């Protein structure tokens, strides 16, 4: 994958070995919006869990994980939402391109006129 717009990641299914676990509800960036740290996943049981970006493989049809154990509970999700920049509250990042390694490519994502990669 050469990178997707952050908004394109929303609603993608999250699967483990072909079993659908949930869908991406939000993309969470680091505070400077230079990297995606993880995803807010709405799981099949109705609960939101945190999926760290390094534990995920973003594919054309969805997001793949090796194990359900990579989905962390609500406490961890709350921590990353507080200390990061959720896409839901950062509309300026909707068009940001997310590379395979989680780096963000977008003009002026930090609000200082500089491009990040």
GUBA-19537 format. One record per residue: x, y, z of N, C-alpha, C, O in turn. Coordinates in Angstrom, 2 decimals, always signed. Example, Ala and Ser with C-alpha at 12.3 -4.5 7.8 and 13.67 -1.06 7.14 Angstrom:
2
ATOM    n.c1    n.c2    n.c3   ca.c1   ca.c2   ca.c3    c.c1    c.c2    c.c3    o.c1    o.c2    o.c3
ATOM  +13.19   -5.69   +7.80  +12.30   -4.50   +7.80  +13.20   -3.30   +7.80  +14.24   -3.32   +8.46
ATOM  +12.85   -2.25   +7.08  +13.67   -1.06   +7.14  +12.90   +0.03   +7.87  +13.41   +1.14   +8.04
***
This chain:
117
ATOM    n.c1    n.c2    n.c3   ca.c1   ca.c2   ca.c3    c.c1    c.c2    c.c3    o.c1    o.c2    o.c3
ATOM   +0.83   -1.17   +0.00   +0.00   +0.00   +0.00   +0.88   +1.24   +0.00   +1.80   +1.34   +0.81
ATOM   +0.61   +2.18   -0.89   +1.39   +3.40   -1.00   +0.87   +4.50   -0.09   +1.42   +5.60   -0.08
ATOM   -0.13   +4.23   +0.66   -0.69   +5.21   +1.57   -2.13   +5.51   +1.23   -2.52   +5.55   +0.06
ATOM   -2.89   +5.73   +2.25   -4.31   +6.06   +2.10   -4.58   +7.37   +2.80   -3.85   +7.76   +3.72
ATOM   -5.62   +8.05   +2.38   -6.06   +9.20   +3.14   -6.59   +8.69   +4.48   -7.19   +7.62   +4.54
ATOM   -6.35   +9.45   +5.53   -6.79   +9.05   +6.87   -8.28   +8.73   +6.88   -8.70   +7.76   +7.51
ATOM   -9.06   +9.52   +6.21  -10.51   +9.31   +6.19  -10.89   +7.97   +5.55  -11.91   +7.38   +5.90
ATOM  -10.06   +7.48   +4.61  -10.34   +6.20   +3.96  -10.19   +5.02   +4.91  -10.71   +3.94   +4.64
ATOM   -9.50   +5.22   +6.01   -9.32   +4.15   +6.98  -10.58   +3.93   +7.83  -10.79   +2.85   +8.37
ATOM  -11.40   +4.96   +7.93  -12.62   +4.86   +8.74  -13.55   +3.79   +8.18  -13.70   +3.64   +6.97
ATOM  -14.17   +3.07   +9.07  -15.16   +2.04   +8.77  -14.57   +0.79   +8.11  -15.32   -0.12   +7.75
ATOM  -13.26   +0.71   +7.95  -12.66   -0.51   +7.40  -12.82   -1.63   +8.42  -12.69   -1.40   +9.62
ATOM  -13.10   -2.82   +7.96  -13.22   -3.94   +8.90  -11.86   -4.32   +9.50  -10.82   -4.19   +8.86
ATOM  -11.91   -4.78  +10.74  -10.73   -5.32  +11.41  -10.95   -6.82  +11.52  -11.96   -7.26  +12.08
ATOM  -10.01   -7.61  +11.00  -10.17   -9.06  +10.97   -8.95   -9.76  +11.55   -7.83   -9.25  +11.48
ATOM   -9.20  -10.93  +12.13   -8.14  -11.82  +12.61   -8.40  -13.18  +12.00   -9.40  -13.82  +12.29
ATOM   -7.49  -13.61  +11.15   -7.61  -14.92  +10.49   -8.97  -15.10   +9.80   -9.59  -16.16   +9.87
ATOM   -9.42  -14.04   +9.13  -10.67  -14.09   +8.38  -11.93  -13.84   +9.19  -13.02  -13.80   +8.62
ATOM  -11.80  -13.68  +10.50  -12.96  -13.44  +11.36  -13.05  -11.94  +11.63  -12.11  -11.32  +12.11
ATOM  -14.20  -11.37  +11.32  -14.40   -9.93  +11.53  -14.57   -9.64  +13.01  -15.44  -10.20  +13.68
ATOM  -13.72   -8.76  +13.53  -13.75   -8.38  +14.93  -14.51   -7.08  +15.16  -15.09   -6.87  +16.23
ATOM  -14.49   -6.22  +14.17  -15.13   -4.91  +14.30  -14.75   -4.04  +13.13  -14.40   -4.53  +12.05
ATOM  -14.83   -2.70  +13.35  -14.48   -1.77  +12.29  -13.78   -0.56  +12.89  -13.95   -0.26  +14.07
ATOM  -13.00   +0.14  +12.07  -12.30   +1.33  +12.52  -13.32   +2.45  +12.73  -14.04   +2.82  +11.81
ATOM  -13.37   +2.98  +13.95  -14.27   +4.08  +14.28  -13.53   +5.42  +14.26  -14.15   +6.46  +14.03
ATOM  -12.22   +5.39  +14.52  -11.43   +6.62  +14.52   -9.96   +6.27  +14.34   -9.52   +5.16  +14.66
ATOM   -9.22   +7.22  +13.81   -7.78   +7.10  +13.63   -7.15   +8.04  +14.65   -7.55   +9.20  +14.75
ATOM   -6.17   +7.55  +15.40   -5.54   +8.37  +16.43   -4.08   +8.64  +16.05   -3.29   +7.72  +15.86
ATOM   -3.76   +9.93  +15.94   -2.43  +10.39  +15.59   -1.65  +10.74  +16.85   -2.24  +10.93  +17.91
ATOM   -0.32  +10.83  +16.72   +0.48  +11.34  +17.83   +0.15  +12.84  +18.00   -0.50  +13.41  +17.12
ATOM   +0.58  +13.47  +19.09   +0.21  +14.88  +19.33   +0.61  +15.84  +18.21   -0.07  +16.83  +17.98
ATOM   +1.71  +15.55  +17.51   +2.17  +16.42  +16.43   +1.61  +16.03  +15.07   +1.90  +16.68  +14.06
ATOM   +0.79  +14.98  +15.04   +0.17  +14.48  +13.80   +1.20  +14.11  +12.75   +0.98  +14.33  +11.56
ATOM   +2.32  +13.54  +13.19   +3.33  +13.07  +12.24   +3.26  +11.56  +12.03   +3.91  +11.02  +11.13
ATOM   +2.47  +10.88  +12.88   +2.40   +9.42  +12.83   +1.06   +8.96  +13.40   +0.52   +9.56  +14.32
ATOM   +0.54   +7.89  +12.84   -0.65   +7.25  +13.40   -0.18   +6.32  +14.52   +0.70   +5.49  +14.30
ATOM   -0.76   +6.47  +15.70   -0.37   +5.59  +16.81   -1.31   +4.40  +16.92   -0.93   +3.36  +17.47
ATOM   -2.54   +4.54  +16.40   -3.45   +3.41  +16.47   -4.85   +3.78  +16.04   -5.11   +4.85  +15.49
ATOM   -5.75   +2.85  +16.32   -7.14   +2.98  +15.88   -8.10   +2.74  +17.04   -7.83   +1.94  +17.93
ATOM   -9.20   +3.45  +16.99  -10.35   +3.17  +17.85  -11.20   +2.17  +17.06  -11.71   +2.50  +15.99
ATOM  -11.34   +0.96  +17.59  -12.08   -0.08  +16.90  -13.40   -0.32  +17.62  -13.42   -0.60  +18.82
ATOM  -14.49   -0.21  +16.88  -15.80   -0.57  +17.42  -15.95   -2.07  +17.17  -16.09   -2.50  +16.02
ATOM  -15.92   -2.85  +18.23  -15.94   -4.31  +18.12  -17.37   -4.84  +18.03  -18.34   -4.12  +18.31
ATOM  -17.48   -6.08  +17.64  -18.77   -6.73  +17.45  -19.62   -6.78  +18.71  -20.84   -6.89  +18.63
ATOM  -18.98   -6.69  +19.89  -19.74   -6.71  +21.15  -20.21   -5.31  +21.55  -20.77   -5.13  +22.63
ATOM  -19.98   -4.32  +20.67  -20.42   -2.96  +20.94  -19.44   -2.11  +21.72  -19.69   -0.92  +21.94
ATOM  -18.33   -2.69  +22.15  -17.32   -1.95  +22.92  -16.25   -1.40  +21.98  -15.95   -1.97  +20.94
ATOM  -15.68   -0.26  +22.38  -14.56   +0.34  +21.65  -13.27   -0.13  +22.29  -13.14   -0.16  +23.52
ATOM  -12.31   -0.49  +21.45  -11.00   -0.93  +21.93   -9.92   -0.25  +21.11  -10.17   +0.22  +20.00
ATOM   -8.70   -0.19  +21.67   -7.57   +0.44  +21.00   -6.73   -0.62  +20.28   -6.37   -1.64  +20.87
ATOM   -6.44   -0.36  +19.02   -5.55   -1.22  +18.23   -4.31   -0.42  +17.90   -4.37   +0.51  +17.11
ATOM   -3.15   -0.78  +18.50   -1.91   -0.07  +18.18   -1.55   -0.26  +16.70   -1.66   -1.36  +16.17
ATOM   -1.11   +0.80  +16.05   -0.78   +0.73  +14.63   +0.25   -0.37  +14.33   +0.07   -1.11  +13.36
ATOM   +1.33   -0.50  +15.13   +2.33   -1.53  +14.81   +1.79   -2.96  +14.83   +2.40   -3.85  +14.25
ATOM   +0.65   -3.19  +15.49   +0.07   -4.53  +15.57   -0.89   -4.81  +14.42   -1.46   -5.90  +14.33
ATOM   -1.08   -3.83  +13.54   -2.05   -3.94  +12.45   -1.36   -3.97  +11.10   -0.28   -3.40  +10.93
ATOM   -1.99   -4.63  +10.16   -1.56   -4.60   +8.76   -2.72   -4.02   +7.98   -3.79   -4.63   +7.88
ATOM   -2.50   -2.84   +7.41   -3.55   -2.19   +6.63   -3.48   -2.77   +5.22   -2.49   -2.60   +4.51
ATOM   -4.55   -3.45   +4.83   -4.64   -4.07   +3.51   -5.75   -3.40   +2.72   -6.49   -2.56   +3.25
ATOM   -5.87   -3.77   +1.47   -6.90   -3.15   +0.61   -8.32   -3.37   +1.13   -9.14   -2.46   +1.06
ATOM   -8.60   -4.55   +1.65   -9.96   -4.88   +2.08  -10.25   -4.58   +3.54  -11.40   -4.63   +3.96
ATOM   -9.22   -4.29   +4.33   -9.46   -4.04   +5.74   -8.16   -3.97   +6.51   -7.09   -3.78   +5.94
ATOM   -8.26   -4.12   +7.81   -7.11   -4.09   +8.70   -7.01   -5.47   +9.34   -7.97   -5.97   +9.93
ATOM   -5.84   -6.06   +9.21   -5.64   -7.42   +9.71   -4.78   -7.40  +10.97   -3.83   -6.63  +11.08
ATOM   -5.14   -8.28  +11.91   -4.36   -8.48  +13.13   -4.11   -9.98  +13.30   -4.89  -10.80  +12.83
ATOM   -3.01  -10.32  +13.96   -2.70  -11.73  +14.18   -3.53  -12.35  +15.29   -3.81  -13.55  +15.28
ATOM   -3.94  -11.51  +16.25   -4.63  -12.03  +17.42   -5.60  -11.00  +17.98   -5.39   -9.80  +17.85
ATOM   -6.66  -11.49  +18.59   -7.60  -10.59  +19.26   -6.94   -9.91  +20.47   -7.43   -8.89  +20.94
ATOM   -5.84  -10.48  +20.96   -5.15   -9.91  +22.11   -4.49   -8.57  +21.79   -4.07   -7.86  +22.70
ATOM   -4.40   -8.22  +20.51   -3.82   -6.92  +20.15   -4.81   -5.78  +20.36   -4.41   -4.61  +20.34
ATOM   -6.08   -6.10  +20.57   -7.09   -5.08  +20.85   -7.10   -4.81  +22.34   -7.43   -5.70  +23.14
ATOM   -6.75   -3.58  +22.73   -6.63   -3.22  +24.14   -7.92   -2.61  +24.66   -8.71   -2.05  +23.89
ATOM   -8.13   -2.72  +25.95   -9.38   -2.28  +26.58   -9.58   -0.77  +26.57   -8.72   -0.01  +26.13
ATOM  -10.73   -0.37  +27.05  -11.18   +1.03  +27.03  -10.22   +1.97  +27.76  -10.09   +3.12  +27.36
ATOM   -9.56   +1.51  +28.81   -8.63   +2.38  +29.54   -7.48   +2.82  +28.65   -7.09   +3.99  +28.66
ATOM   -6.93   +1.88  +27.88   -5.84   +2.22  +26.96   -6.34   +3.13  +25.85   -5.64   +4.07  +25.45
ATOM   -7.53   +2.86  +25.34   -8.11   +3.71  +24.31   -8.27   +5.14  +24.84   -7.93   +6.10  +24.14
ATOM   -8.78   +5.28  +26.03   -8.97   +6.60  +26.63   -7.63   +7.34  +26.76   -7.56   +8.54  +26.50
ATOM   -6.59   +6.62  +27.16   -5.26   +7.22  +27.28   -4.80   +7.79  +25.94   -4.38   +8.94  +25.87
ATOM   -4.89   +7.00  +24.89   -4.41   +7.45  +23.58   -5.29   +8.55  +23.00   -4.79   +9.43  +22.30
ATOM   -6.57   +8.52  +23.28   -7.45   +9.60  +22.81   -7.10  +10.91  +23.53   -7.12  +11.98  +22.91
ATOM   -6.77  +10.83  +24.82   -6.40  +12.03  +25.59   -5.06  +12.60  +25.17   -4.91  +13.82  +25.07
ATOM   -4.09  +11.73  +24.91   -2.72  +12.17  +24.65   -2.38  +12.26  +23.16   -1.28  +12.68  +22.79
ATOM   -3.30  +11.86  +22.31   -3.07  +11.94  +20.88   -4.03  +12.92  +20.23   -4.66  +13.74  +20.90
ATOM   -4.14  +12.81  +18.91   -5.07  +13.66  +18.14   -6.00  +12.75  +17.35   -5.65  +12.29  +16.27
ATOM   -7.19  +12.49  +17.88   -8.16  +11.68  +17.13   -8.63  +12.42  +15.88   -8.84  +13.63  +15.90
ATOM   -8.78  +11.68  +14.81   -9.27  +12.25  +13.55  -10.63  +12.92  +13.76  -10.92  +13.93  +13.12
ATOM  -11.45  +12.38  +14.63  -12.78  +12.93  +14.88  -12.74  +14.37  +15.36  -13.69  +15.12  +15.17
ATOM  -11.63  +14.77  +15.99  -11.51  +16.15  +16.49  -10.47  +16.95  +15.71  -10.14  +18.07  +16.10
ATOM   -9.95  +16.39  +14.63   -8.91  +17.06  +13.83   -9.28  +16.96  +12.35   -8.61  +16.26  +11.58
ATOM  -10.33  +17.67  +11.96  -10.83  +17.60  +10.58   -9.76  +17.94   +9.56   -9.83  +17.47   +8.42
ATOM   -8.78  +18.75   +9.93   -7.71  +19.12   +9.00   -6.84  +17.92   +8.59   -6.06  +18.02   +7.64
ATOM   -6.98  +16.81   +9.30   -6.17  +15.62   +8.99   -6.90  +14.62   +8.09   -6.33  +13.59   +7.73
ATOM   -8.14  +14.90   +7.72   -8.91  +13.94   +6.91   -8.23  +13.59   +5.60   -8.31  +12.45   +5.15
ATOM   -7.56  +14.56   +4.99   -6.88  +14.32   +3.71   -5.42  +13.91   +3.87   -4.73  +13.67   +2.87
ATOM   -4.94  +13.83   +5.10   -3.55  +13.41   +5.34   -3.35  +12.00   +4.80   -4.23  +11.15   +4.93
ATOM   -2.20  +11.76   +4.19   -1.89  +10.43   +3.67   -1.10   +9.67   +4.74   -0.12  +10.16   +5.29
ATOM   -1.56   +8.46   +5.01   -0.91   +7.59   +6.00   -0.11   +6.54   +5.24   -0.67   +5.74   +4.49
ATOM   +1.21   +6.55   +5.44   +2.08   +5.57   +4.78   +2.01   +4.22   +5.49   +1.45   +4.11   +6.59
ATOM   +2.57   +3.22   +4.86   +2.57   +1.87   +5.42   +3.18   +1.78   +6.82   +2.78   +0.95   +7.63
ATOM   +4.15   +2.65   +7.10   +4.81   +2.61   +8.40   +4.12   +3.50   +9.44   +4.61   +3.63  +10.56
ATOM   +3.00   +4.11   +9.07   +2.25   +4.96   +9.99   +2.60   +6.43   +9.92   +1.93   +7.26  +10.53
ATOM   +3.66   +6.76   +9.17   +4.03   +8.16   +9.03   +2.95   +8.90   +8.23   +2.30   +8.33   +7.36
ATOM   +2.78  +10.17   +8.55   +1.75  +10.99   +7.93   +2.40  +11.96   +6.95   +3.37  +12.64   +7.28
ATOM   +1.85  +12.01   +5.76   +2.30  +12.95   +4.76   +1.15  +13.89   +4.44   +0.14  +13.49   +3.86
ATOM   +1.30  +15.12   +4.83   +0.26  +16.11   +4.54   +0.86  +17.50   +4.66   +1.74  +17.72   +5.49
ATOM   +0.41  +18.42   +3.85   +0.88  +19.79   +4.03   +0.29  +20.38   +5.31   -0.91  +20.28   +5.56
ATOM   +1.15  +20.99   +6.09   +0.74  +21.78   +7.25   -0.08  +21.01   +8.29   -1.02  +21.56   +8.85
ATOM   +0.26  +19.74   +8.56   -0.50  +18.99   +9.56   -0.25  +19.50  +10.97   -1.07  +19.29  +11.86
ATOM   +0.88  +20.16  +11.19   +1.18  +20.67  +12.52   +0.74  +22.12  +12.69   +0.87  +22.69  +13.77
ATOM   +0.22  +22.72  +11.62   -0.26  +24.08  +11.70   +0.85  +25.11  +11.60   +0.61  +26.29  +11.86
ATOM   +2.08  +24.69  +11.24   +3.19  +25.65  +11.19   +3.70  +25.88   +9.77   +4.75  +26.49   +9.58
ATOM   +2.97  +25.39   +8.77   +3.37  +25.59   +7.38   +4.35  +24.55   +6.86   +4.71  +24.59   +5.68
ATOM   +4.78  +23.63   +7.70   +5.77  +22.64   +7.29   +5.10  +21.33   +6.92   +4.09  +20.95   +7.53
ATOM   +5.64  +20.66   +5.96   +5.15  +19.31   +5.61   +5.88  +18.30   +6.48   +7.04  +18.50   +6.83
ATOM   +5.20  +17.24   +6.83   +5.78  +16.19   +7.67   +5.85  +14.89   +6.89   +5.06  +14.66   +5.97
ATOM   +6.80  +14.05   +7.24   +6.85  +12.72   +6.67   +7.46  +11.74   +7.63   +7.58  +10.56   +7.31
***
